[in-house]
Amino acid sequence: IILPLNKNCCVMRYTTAGLLWNVIAPREFVDFSYTTSYEAGLLTCGISLDYGEVRPNFVRGFNHPCGWFCVPLKDSPSHSLLTGYIQTELRGMLPQSAVDNAMSSTLVNFYSDLKKALRL
């Protein structure tokens, strides 16, 4: 669910699926996000909000201040450099090794899916 506050910012409520045969339960996040122009590209930054009740069977995760920069390359303006800073706290009772494994595979999948989507 996305609740627009104005043309540059919104509050998003989204969920992730459980991972590792639901050893890591599904997570729910409520984030404030702000997007603006940055060096002919885009800057998106955000942070989680403590807002609303957590849905049943979900654990409320928390994103500390994070952001994405997408800036065109000077030598190749049809290509951009995407840089992300993420500080996610999954919360709940999780072994650190499971968190590390899930986060690394999730990020690899994110970039793979993004690359596919940008080719369309």
C-alpha positions in Angstrom: 0.0 0.0 0.0 1.4 3.4 -0.9 0.0 6.6 0.6 1.3 9.7 -1.3 1.9 12.7 0.8 3.0 15.0 -2.0 4.7 14.5 -5.4 8.1 13.6 -3.8 7.3 11.6 -0.7 5.0 8.8 0.4 4.5 6.2 3.2 4.7 2.6 2.0 3.6 -0.5 3.7 5.0 -3.7 2.2 5.7 -7.3 3.1 8.4 -9.9 2.3 7.9 -13.6 2.0 9.2 -16.0 4.6 12.6 -17.4 3.8 14.5 -20.7 4.4 11.3 -22.7 4.7 9.9 -20.0 7.0 12.8 -20.2 9.4 12.7 -16.5 8.8 9.0 -15.5 9.1 7.5 -13.0 6.7 8.3 -9.4 7.5 6.3 -6.2 7.2 7.8 -2.7 6.9 6.2 0.7 7.0 8.6 3.2 5.4 8.6 7.0 4.7 10.3 7.6 1.3 11.4 10.8 -0.3 12.6 11.0 -4.0 14.2 14.0 -5.7 16.5 14.9 -8.6 20.2 14.5 -8.0 23.1 15.2 -10.4 20.8 14.6 -13.5 19.6 11.4 -11.8 17.6 10.4 -8.8 18.1 10.2 -5.0 15.6 8.2 -2.9 16.0 8.1 0.9 13.8 6.7 3.6 13.3 5.4 7.1 10.9 3.1 8.8 8.0 4.4 10.8 6.5 2.9 13.9 3.0 3.1 12.5 -0.1 1.0 12.6 -0.6 -2.5 13.9 1.5 -5.4 12.7 -0.5 -7.9 10.6 -0.9 -11.4 12.0 1.8 -13.9 11.1 4.3 -11.1 10.3 7.2 -9.6 12.1 7.7 -5.8 11.9 11.1 -5.1 10.4 12.8 -1.7 10.6 14.8 0.2 8.0 17.3 2.6 9.5 18.0 5.7 7.3 18.8 4.4 3.9 19.0 5.7 0.3 19.6 5.0 -3.3 21.5 7.2 -5.8 21.0 6.6 -9.5 23.3 8.9 -11.5 24.0 8.7 -15.3 27.6 7.9 -16.2 29.4 10.9 -17.7 31.1 8.8 -20.4 28.0 6.8 -21.2 24.8 8.9 -20.5 22.6 6.0 -21.5 23.9 4.0 -18.5 23.6 4.9 -14.8 25.4 3.9 -11.6 23.1 2.7 -8.9 24.4 2.9 -5.3 22.4 1.8 -2.4 22.8 2.2 1.4 20.7 -0.2 3.4 20.5 -0.7 7.1 17.7 -3.3 7.7 16.9 -4.7 11.1 14.8 -7.8 10.6 13.9 -8.2 14.3 12.5 -11.3 15.8 14.4 -14.3 17.1 16.8 -15.2 14.3 20.2 -16.8 14.2 22.7 -14.3 12.7 23.9 -16.9 10.1 20.3 -17.2 8.8 20.0 -13.4 8.5 23.3 -13.1 6.7 22.4 -15.9 4.3 18.9 -14.5 3.6 20.1 -10.9 3.2 22.9 -11.8 0.7 20.6 -13.9 -1.5 17.8 -11.3 -1.3 20.2 -8.5 -2.5 21.5 -10.7 -5.4 17.9 -11.4 -6.4 17.0 -7.7 -6.2 19.8 -6.6 -8.5 19.1 -9.5 -10.9 15.4 -8.6 -11.1 16.2 -4.9 -11.5 18.5 -5.7 -14.4 15.8 -7.7 -16.1 13.2 -5.0 -15.5 15.4 -2.3 -17.0 15.9 -4.3 -20.2 12.1 -4.2 -21.0 
